[in-house]
Amino acid sequence: MTDGSSTVPLLDVARGNSPLREAFMEALEKVVDSGRFLFGPDVAQLEQEVASFSQVDSAVGCASGSDALLLAMMALNIGPGDEVIVPSFTFFASVSCITRVGATPVFVDICPDTFNVDPAAIESAITPATKAIIPVHLFGQCAQIDQICNIAAQHNIPVVEDAAQSIGAAYHSRPAGSWGQVGCFSFYPTKNLGGMGDGGMLSTTDPAMADRLRLFAGHGMRPRYYHKVVGINSRLDSFQAAVLRVKFERLPEAIRARQENAARYTHLLGEAVGDGELGLPQVDPDAFHVWNQYSLRVREGRRDDLRAFLSGRGVGTEIYYPIPVHRQECYQDQAFAQVDLPETDAACSEILNLPMFPELTEAEQRTVVEQIRQFYVQGARSAA
Ligand SMILES: *Cc1c(COP(=O)(O)O)cnc(C)c1O
């Protein structure tokens, strides 16, 4: 039954990378020969390419998506006594950037249909101490960023978009990372533009902000050995930039493949199981979804059973995220963690992420869906 040929990996980065091997080697050899391992021409070129793709004036490379978020907090002068509004249903780095600078996260709940932060909850959480809002564009779909930016503008609060999972996504045709004061991207290997190691980028349309972000990313040093502010050392290196430029060229094609795969899952799952016990992912009609993840809601407390069943049949899945950030051990003695976020808790107990990458085949998707169908057929039989 668990015939090896029918196994489906959660993610297989080698499938995307191996056809590009020669292009990578050529690009990397150029870096080796140039000796410019930091601040090489590929870094500046990738910054230009990402800026133009994301319709912003400047992009600033840094060492990771996590550093991008931290640098945004530092450049906005956020510190002790300041509040930053953020969802708890996200990757830890959306929040640790706030506590790292000594500020207080104010957690808000999500919309159950998209898993993205609820704009109305943001509005109610604003106080005179609010110094920024960090909406997260989760799984490849933008949050309702137009509403969020309107609310923020009424209160004169900067918005920092966590677009780590959503390069190339858009809302009302305007790209992720171009709405707020600052946008943060990640090139972690599982992201839609994934490198061969860590990397990140910041986007902004404010030239003074671009300058501050670069200042903080370079130890606050200007000129050399004179430090204006206490920054960090966070750079995108030339090797990563060279790899990323090869992949960047194919990003629109990779996004299209993800969209086709998502549409196929939705069609096949709708036929096989329906949208009752299993909640299929919902697309906001105003969003251009780039499907970093295909996320199901598994109801009736059966998520972990389904996951174990699929794992036994060779189908890889993941849970993004099993615990909300406000329930993480490191924050348990903090007053800001004592909040009630029912939609966030429900999402953590129901969510299941299926294999999703551009090179995933139709046959593999049919295998995944067939195994899910069998789980429900067996469940119905044992209940009868
Ligand atoms: C991946 C991710 C980050 C952090 O990016 P790294 O490059 O891994 O540091 C931040 N926020 C979200 C939502 C992410 O998915």
Ligand as a Chemical Component Dictionary entry (heavy atoms), coordinates in Angstrom:
data_LIG
# 
_chem_comp.id                   LIG 
_chem_comp.type                 NON-POLYMER 
_chem_comp.pdbx_formal_charge   0 
_chem_comp.three_letter_code    LIG 
# 
loop_
_chem_comp_atom.comp_id 
_chem_comp_atom.atom_id 
_chem_comp_atom.alt_atom_id 
_chem_comp_atom.type_symbol 
_chem_comp_atom.charge 
_chem_comp_atom.model_Cartn_x 
_chem_comp_atom.model_Cartn_y 
_chem_comp_atom.model_Cartn_z 
_chem_comp_atom.pdbx_ordinal 
LIG C1 C1 C 0 9.943  33.205 7.140 1  
LIG C2 C2 C 0 9.229  34.282 7.847 2  
LIG C3 C3 C 0 9.915  35.305 8.528 3  
LIG C4 C4 C 0 11.386 35.283 8.778 4  
LIG O1 O1 O 0 12.176 35.146 7.660 5  
LIG P1 P1 P 0 13.646 34.520 7.801 6  
LIG O2 O2 O 0 14.287 34.864 6.493 7  
LIG O3 O3 O 0 13.480 33.044 7.991 8  
LIG O4 O4 O 0 14.316 35.154 8.943 9  
LIG C5 C5 C 0 9.169  36.331 9.079 10 
LIG N1 N1 N 0 7.822  36.348 8.984 11 
LIG C6 C6 C 0 7.132  35.382 8.369 12 
LIG C7 C7 C 0 5.651  35.476 8.291 13 
LIG C8 C8 C 0 7.811  34.303 7.791 14 
LIG O5 O5 O 0 7.107  33.338 7.188 15 
# 
loop_
_chem_comp_bond.comp_id 
_chem_comp_bond.atom_id_1 
_chem_comp_bond.atom_id_2 
_chem_comp_bond.value_order 
_chem_comp_bond.pdbx_ordinal 
LIG C1 C2 SING 1  
LIG C2 C3 SING 2  
LIG C2 C8 DOUB 3  
LIG C3 C4 SING 4  
LIG C3 C5 DOUB 5  
LIG C4 O1 SING 6  
LIG O1 P1 SING 7  
LIG P1 O2 DOUB 8  
LIG P1 O3 SING 9  
LIG P1 O4 SING 10 
LIG C5 N1 SING 11 
LIG N1 C6 DOUB 12 
LIG C6 C7 SING 13 
LIG C6 C8 SING 14 
LIG C8 O5 SING 15 
# 
